Amino acid sequence: MQKIIDMSKFLFSLILFIMIVVIYIGKSIGGYSAIVSSIMLELDTVLYNKKIFFIYK
């Protein structure tokens, strides 16, 4: 149980890091598409984490 929680936290932080990098790259290029895609990624992550939470509750 604890291992699963740690794994989901790790995945979440990893995706959060990737998201921040994507936003930085998007800002340097000057495109809003990167920011929009990162927001979609974030929503996807939140939904995925809820799924994990419900499966292992």
SULHU-V835127 format. One record per pair of residues at least 12 apart in sequence whose ideal C-beta (glycine too) atoms are under 8 Angstrom apart, sorted by the first residue. I is the first residue (numbers start at 1). J is the second residue. D is the distance in whole Angstrom. If there is no record, write none. Layout:
BEGIN
i=(I;I)
j=(J;J)
d=(D;D)
END
This chain:
BEGIN
i=(1;4;4;5;8;8;8;11;12;12;15;15;15;16;16;18;19;19;19;22;22;22;22;22;23;23;26)
j=(56;52;56;56;49;52;53;45;45;49;41;42;45;42;45;41;38;41;42;34;35;37;38;41;35;38;38)
d=(7;7;5;8;6;5;8;8;6;6;7;8;5;8;8;8;5;6;6;5;8;7;5;8;6;5;7)
END
